[in-house]
Each structure stands twice: as structure tokens, then as C-alpha cells.
Amino acid sequence: MSKVITSRSEDYSKWYIDIVKQANLADNSAVRGCMVIKPYGFAIWENMKSQLDQMFKDTGHVNAYFPLFIPKSFLSREAEHVEGFAKECAVVTHHRLMNAPDGSGVVVDPSARLEEELIVRPTSETIIWHTYKDWIKSYRDLPLLVNQWANVVRWELRTRLFLRTAEFLWQEGHTAHATREEAIEEAKQMQRVYAQFAEEYMAMPVIQGAKTANERFAGAEDTLTIEALMQDGKALQAGTSHFLGQNFAKAFDVKYLNENNKEEYVWATSWGVSTRLMGGLIMTHSDDQGLVIPPKLAPTQVVIVPIPKPGAEIDEAADKVMKALKANGITVQYDTDKKKRPGFKFAEHEMRGIPVRVGIGKRDLEKGVVEIARRDTGEKVQVPLDGSADYIAKLLDDIQKNLFDKAVKFREEKTTSVDNFDDFKDVISQDIPGFISAHWDGTSETELKIKELTKATIRCIPNDAEEEAGSCVFSGKPSSKRVLFAKAY
């Protein structure tokens, strides 16, 4: 099975696509730039979605749903917002088809042109804030903490499965608050929620920080981000949380009566993560043998393989292990396919990234043991049958921790502090460049010039960046703290 996977060192991009295809996560669709998420890939996404959804609800948020179509005039109300998305919008102009007069098929009915074009949702700030005008009247209606799970369309020309597609799945939170301070704290809270999810469930370490003015969300006063480092040394923006100020409230005239019976505009945030996290999961942990999934997100955490094939004695032992695992809340599959040999099954389950494989054979049962193999290291051990479930439960925790620790170590090894532009260029030109920590003078001109010369962007100004007198790595002008640069997806 591993022969169908291009090695990372040979061609990282091809390796990534091979993993997606061979692990049955997704496929290209008939619509250019869009993808079909296959059942196994969707099962992983559902686990992500389920955990995130609970974390949102634990912080007081509720789910709703808003229309896919947005009147074109709505996007015109917030100037920065429309400018940021104008080039990515899909536009609906007609509402009916008709048979072609020459019998060649169907054509757009020219008499069915819409009075106002509709934009297929690239993001929902405008339609939601138009709705909030009816929902918010008094301080008693605040805060309004709403999230929706939806699909969005951004007409990307260069696409890659999960990482960048014309249509993708995501969640988008949209909240309204009585004060600036409350809205800012909401944005910070959701950044922390995303970081917790990435690290505790995806086993993907992230840097929390703020975007520069050039990299902010269109229409935001401030954008907070979590940035992860992939195995090829490129950064991935894994989630963002935006403080929108009163921009959208003013654009859609959303006011409330405060406790003194005076009208004020509300304060807003929005925040989201998408199926791009699937790409991050693949590129953080997987190897040349296939997919590697952290146990907390694996649709199947344990697979039991009979050796050489199912039989009454092996079936009985497998059933005993399965019952004990399920009692501990562990998901398990018994592979009873008689058409495939054990070796093929081992490679197949390795490709799918199942964290733990249990082999049960007659000779092992004579000794009262089973063979347990872990996907992250490939290590195999023999464990007493009666204690195997407890051993596996602890092993899953160890695998989860090991994957995170390994990713942290990689990030630390691939984070370089530089103090001059020659060193900057040397590091960024490496095969696996990683993060570069460097001083920046705070100007857009310097930021854009560095991007032009090296293709590196400022990923974030880290939240924990310490005050440190220094000189900008490019201009030599004074700088008070270091920022993180990287090439990025």
C-alpha cells in the first residue's frame, strides 16, 4: 500500500494529494475547484465539528442558520468588506432555465433575470447583521452569541483539496455586544477556544497572535489568529477571530437602548474555522505510509485483525476485547473480511491512520496474549488478553500526547531568530524554512517588500511577544518586538 504514496522528501504536494486520495478522504468533483468529501473524511470532520460545537455551547453560544444567498446591495454597505471579497464572489443573475429553441439542451431563460443579483455566501456578516437589526432592540437582548455551521463559496482559481477549494464547509460565529471591551474579550475567548481544540484534540501546536493591518479580515478592526507549522516548513492559518468594532452595526443601523434609555450602536465579532483543519491534520502528523490521526478525532480508534482469518476461538477473544473497549468509550472495528490477507489489512489500516491495531491469532491465544501495534511509532508489543483493553486505553492517551510533543519539537527546531535580512533570506530559502522570528518596523511598506522579495508573510504578532528593543530586519528602523514570518498556505 505504501508504494502508492509519494514520499514527502520527493514531492510534498504530491504526497499530500496521495494521502487524501489513498486514505479515501476526498476527491475532486465534476465542478472545477470543488471537492467531494468521502465518508471516511467526513467522519473525521464530524468528530471535529462535534467537539467544537460542544466547546461553543459550553461558552454560551447557540446555533442558527442564515440564507445561502445574499443580496448584492448588502455587500456594498461595508466598503472594506466588499473590497475584500469582490473578486471571489459567485453571482446568481437568473432564476429559471428553459429548453433551447434548437433542442440542444437547456439555456438560461433571458426573461427570468433577477431584479437584484444574489451573491452565493462567501461569509455571512452582511446577511446576519441585516437580520440582527430586527433581533436587537434593548440592552436586554445582549450579548447575542450565535454560530452557524454552513458551506461557503469563494471562487478560488488555484485549489487544493481541503486547503483551498471554491466551496468548503465551516462554522462562523457572529456575536453582538453592548460594549467594546466585551466584544474584544469575546474575540480573545474564541481564539483561546480554537487553540485549545487544535492542541488538545488535533495534537497540533499553534501560535496565538494578531494579524497585521494588511492581513486582517475585510471589515475588521483587529483579527486574531492561530498559526500552525506544517511538515514542509510552511505555516497554516488554522482559525481566526475578528473584532469588528461597530462597522457592521453602523452599516446596517443596528442599535440598542442602553440602561439609561439612550441609543447606541452595538459592538461585533465574527470567528471561524473550516475544513482547512483537515488539511492541517494531515500535514501535521501523516507520514510516507499514509494518514496518521490523533486518537481523539479518529472515527475508529482501534481495529482488530484476526490472524490468519476469523474463527470461533478468535471471534470470542475479539468480542471480549471489543466489549471492554466500548465500555471505556473507545471506538473499535473487527475486520472480518475473509477476502484479504492479514498483511494487506495491516497496510490498509495503516494507510487510514487508525491509531491502534490489535492482532489476534491462535498461537497468541494459546499464550493468552494479543499483539498490539501503535500507528504513530509502529512499535508492536504482546499484551495479556485479559488486560488488553486497559492497556489500549492508556496507549491511546500516550499516542495523543506523543503526536503533540513530536509536533512541538518540530516547530521548535524549525523556528529561527534572525537579526539581518541576509540571514532572513538564507533561512526562508531552505527546503523546510519554518517560522522566522524577526523585528519589524510596523509599516505596511516593509511588510509588502519582504513578501515581494521572499514570499514570506507576517503570520502574526504573537500574543506572548515580549517587549524587546531592536532593529527591523529589513529597514533597520527601531522595533519594539519580534513577529513571526513564514511562507504559508
Stockholm file with secondary structure:
# STOCKHOLM 1.0

chainA/1-489         MSKVITSRSEDYSKWYIDIVKQANLADNSAVRGCMVIKPYGFAIWENMKSQLDQMFKDTGHVNAYFPLFIPKSFLSREAEHVEGFAKECAVVTHHRLMNAPDGSGVVVDPSARLEEELIVRPTSETIIWHTYKDWIKSYRDLPLLVNQWANVVRWELRTRLFLRTAEFLWQEGHTAHATREEAIEEAKQMQRVYAQFAEEYMAMPVIQGAKTANERFAGAEDTLTIEALMQDGKALQAGTSHFLGQNFAKAFDVKYLNENNKEEYVWATSWGVSTRLMGGLIMTHSDDQGLVIPPKLAPTQVVIVPIPKPGAEIDEAADKVMKALKANGITVQYDTDKKKRPGFKFAEHEMRGIPVRVGIGKRDLEKGVVEIARRDTGEKVQVPLDGSADYIAKLLDDIQKNLFDKAVKFREEKTTSVDNFDDFKDVISQDIPGFISAHWDGTSETELKIKELTKATIRCIPNDAEEEAGSCVFSGKPSSKRVLFAKAY
#=GR chainA/1-489 SS CGGGSCCTTTCHHHHHHHHHHHTTCEEECSSTTCEEECHHHHHHHHHHHHHHHHHHHHTTCEECCCCSEEEHHHHTTSHHHHHHHGGGCEEEEESCEEECTTSSSEEECGGGEEEEEEEECSCCHHHHHHHHHHHCCBGGGCCEEEEEEEEEECCCSSCBTTTBCSEEEEEEEEEEESSHHHHHHHHHHHHHHHHHHHHHTSCCCCEEEECCGGGSCTTCSEEEEEEEECTTSCEEEEEEEEEEETHHHHHTTCEEECTTSCEEECEEEEEEEETHHHHHHHHHHCBTTBCCCCGGGCSCSEEEEEESSCCHHHHHHHHHHHHHHHHTTCCEEECCCTTSCHHHHHHHHHHHTCSEEEEEEHHHHHHTEEEEEETTTCCEEEEEGGGHHHHHHHHHHHHHHHHHHHHHHHHHHTEEECSSHHHHHHHHTSSSCCEEEEECCSCHHHHHHHHHHHSCEEEEEETTCCCCCEECTTTCCEESSEEEEECBC
#=GC SS_cons         CGGGSCCTTTCHHHHHHHHHHHTTCEEECSSTTCEEECHHHHHHHHHHHHHHHHHHHHTTCEECCCCSEEEHHHHTTSHHHHHHHGGGCEEEEESCEEECTTSSSEEECGGGEEEEEEEECSCCHHHHHHHHHHHCCBGGGCCEEEEEEEEEECCCSSCBTTTBCSEEEEEEEEEEESSHHHHHHHHHHHHHHHHHHHHHTSCCCCEEEECCGGGSCTTCSEEEEEEEECTTSCEEEEEEEEEEETHHHHHTTCEEECTTSCEEECEEEEEEEETHHHHHHHHHHCBTTBCCCCGGGCSCSEEEEEESSCCHHHHHHHHHHHHHHHHTTCCEEECCCTTSCHHHHHHHHHHHTCSEEEEEEHHHHHHTEEEEEETTTCCEEEEEGGGHHHHHHHHHHHHHHHHHHHHHHHHHHTEEECSSHHHHHHHHTSSSCCEEEEECCSCHHHHHHHHHHHSCEEEEEETTCCCCCEECTTTCCEESSEEEEECBC
//
